[in-house]
Structures are given as C-alpha cells and as structure tokens.
C-alpha cells in the first residue's frame, strides 16, 4: 500500500474538505501583470485513447555493481528504504548493468573470489568477475517479494565457450537454486552487447546474441516456474543501435516479450545546467523512439517496446545536476513523450546508486523520487491527446494528458490528469474550455529554494516535501482552482493538474 490506512484516510478527507468547503471561496489565480506570459489554449481529446502503457510503466533499476560492492549503503532492513520502495509499486525492478556480464553465481561460496578462467572465450584480459553468493541472492529476492517488486534479473552473457557460444551452465545453477525457493522473476541476457567491443575489446555480433536468447528461452521453458517468465532484450545503447537491433530481432524477435533499448540525453562528465532546459535536447528523444519503432515494426511486429535503462546522463549522472530539481524536466518530459509514442515501460536508472539515483547514499529521496511518486499516484495507463494550435519547433511548454489513477487516490472514475513542464523563463497561462464544470486540483512542483534549479529539495504548492517519519510518506494536498480558471505555469517549473469532474467516458 502506498499510504498507511491513516494516511489514506487523511488524503481522502483533505481532498473532500477542500472541494466542499474551500473551493467556493477561491477565485481566479492572481498573476503578476508585470511578468510577460505566454498564453496557450488546449483541448484534451477524450473520445479515444492514444496509447495505453503497462501498469508498471514507471519502473526502477538497480545496478549490478551494488552486488559487486556488497550493497554498500543499501540497507535491506531500513524502515525508510522499505517505505520508499513499496511506495513505487506496481513496478519492475531490474537488477542489471555493465557488471551483470561479470557476475558469477555460487550458491555455496561464503566470500567473493575472482576466477577469470570462465571468460576465456571472450577476451584475454577481461574486467575481473565477481561472485554473488546464495545468501546475497536470497536477500534481494526476499526484499523484492516483501516490497512486491517484479524483479528482472540480467543474466551474464559473457560466460562463453571458445567458439563464442553462450555457456548457460552458471545461469542454470542460479535458476535451479531460485526455483527450489520459489523466487519469481523475469529475465534479460547481457547489457549493451552492441558496445562490447569498446567495453571489453571483444564484439558480440547480433546473430550470436540472438542464438543465445533462443537458448535461454528454451532453458526457461524447461523450468516450470519460469516457463511463462517475461524475457526482454537486447538492451542496446546509443550510438549505432539500429542495424544491430534489426539483425538481433530477425534472429530472436520471436522469443523476446519486449524489445529494450537504453537512452541518456547527456554525458554526465560534461553536462551543464543549460542542457537540462534545452528543448532541442529534449526533442532528440522522439526521433530516436521513432527509429526503434520502425525497426520493431519491420523485424518483430507486435512486440512491445521498453526503455530498459534511462536517466538524464550516462556515466552515473551529472553531479549536482542529475540529483537536483532541474533533472525533473527531462524525466517528466521523457515519461510523457514515451507514453504518447507507445513505449510500454520506462525503467529509471537508478533507484539507488549514482548521481542519477532516486535516493541518495543516505537513502534520502532526491527531487526525482517525489516527482516519480506523484506520477505514480496521479497518472494512469490510458494516454490522451493534448491538442494545441501553433506548436513551435523546440517547444518550451510541453504538455501531456492521461486518465487519472483512481486506484491510488480518492478521485472518481472519469477524472483526467494533465501534466506539463515549462523550460522557458517566461510564465505560461494554459486555458481550456473542456471539462468546464470541473474544478482543477493543482500540484505545482517548484525548487526547494526559490529560483534554485539545483536544489536538492522540492516544494509542492509551496510546501517542502519531507517524510514525516521513516514509516510515513507525506500527503500531497492540492491547491483547488475554480472551473475554467486558467492554469498558471511559472517559468522553469512543472506540475500536475487533475480535473476530478471531467467525466471522461474513456476513463471509466
């Protein structure tokens, strides 16, 4: 459950009280006449849905490097960690990354050891492999089950024979161990295989990878517990993914449930603040997704598309940027654009670990955690079309709409959620005649300190968001706007607006 029973009741009471007692007293928002504003008129088409995402659309990743480093800082028994982890369900939790291809499972080992011999078929001088013990594997599975995460485990594709064929022996040992303990999970095989030449000096061609996936699917089918497990891949990364992806799908498109690729806007070592607000950089995602869609439609028709790993900047993120308020512009726009284009799942790298993490090293939420939580609470799977005239190239005010998530709120069926970001310094005033009888619940997110885009804190409607206790999440209280009130979106802010009485039939 997202909230304790007490918190759920509080959330319900606050919304009902605000709507019944406060709304008659509110007028149009006062807007400073001295500030130049951009006026935008929109319509939201509720006649049909544009797309429909997976219920676990916003999902999370944990880097396999955490296993290598013995889960340093990730305290499985922390009450705070458990509260923050469970709040994001339903979710896939992918345990993967570069180190996945150097992990060796040893159920009986008590300490790590390095054995390069199993990598002889790949390269003469690989990075050092490391051992995941049975106890370590138990810990992550117990935690995932308790949090109700849907675990995806990235198997090591670099354990290969001298003739460059995947050796599944170690994977089979892990699967047998897991089946005996009824550990439910889904799978992928390898991480960014199109980039192995750069990473380890040895290329893995897409045909061979496809054969490896076919072998894995056959192995899963022969294990009762994993016969129906989801298998995703090939987790390719930019650049030059499309030819590799095409050839892989021609070979193995029939055995994967979802086609995955990785996406980062920036290099974490060179990114600067202005990049996070640059609409040209935000616009680069759309054509990239479009090209992936073209490849999938050509070589694996009907397969779902996932962004299997993503954040603002690769290399662990940009220090002092990827973990601050300003990162929210890229994250919210990616969530909106990917959903509108038909991506079914987006896996955020990472939940913990690195500058791009949702939680910092002390398990405190970064601003993107609260943004993700609000998205989970307010946004449902059905995607609606936002119609607006005169959209410019490299648009600075970007808007998306979905049916409202009525399962995690007290909002009635038929409610609609609009979310938007404004990377311009100029305010925007958004008006619509749709849902003219509905009030509007506003959740405006601003930096913890006014004007400080690199703040580590975020405010919702002027209140800094903090956990009341390690066992308790905050209650987000909306600001109520009267029907037909224009929405004021200040420069360099973002937020959500719920139309609780939209009565959109498509959202029932």
Buried (B, 14 or more C-beta within 10 A) or exposed (E): EBBEEEBBEBBBEBBEEBBEEEBEEBEEBEEEEEEEBBEBBBBBBBEEBBBBBBBBBBBBBBBBBBBBBEBEBBEEEBEBBBBBBBBBBBBBBBBBBBBBBBBBBBBEBEEBEEEBEBBEBBBEEBBEBBBBBBEBBBBBBEBBBEBBBBBBBBBBBBBBEEEBEBBBEBBBBBBEBBBEEEBBBBBBBBBBBBBBEEBBEBBBBBEBBBBBBBBBBEBBEEBEBBEEBBBBBBBBBBEEBBEBBBBBBBBBBEBBBBBBBBBBBBEBEEBEBEBBBBBEBBBEBEEBBEBBBEBBEEBBEEBBBBBBBBBBBBBBBBBEBBBBBBBBBBBBBBBBBBBBBBBBBBBBBBBBBBBBBBBBEEBBBBBBBBBBBBBBBBBBBBBBBBBBEEEEEEBBBBBBBBBBBBEBBBBBEBBBBBBBBBBBEBBBBBEBEBBEEBBBBBBBBBBBBEEBBBBBBBBBBEEBBEBEEEEBBBBBBBBBBBEBBBBBBBBBBBBBBBBBBBBBEBBE
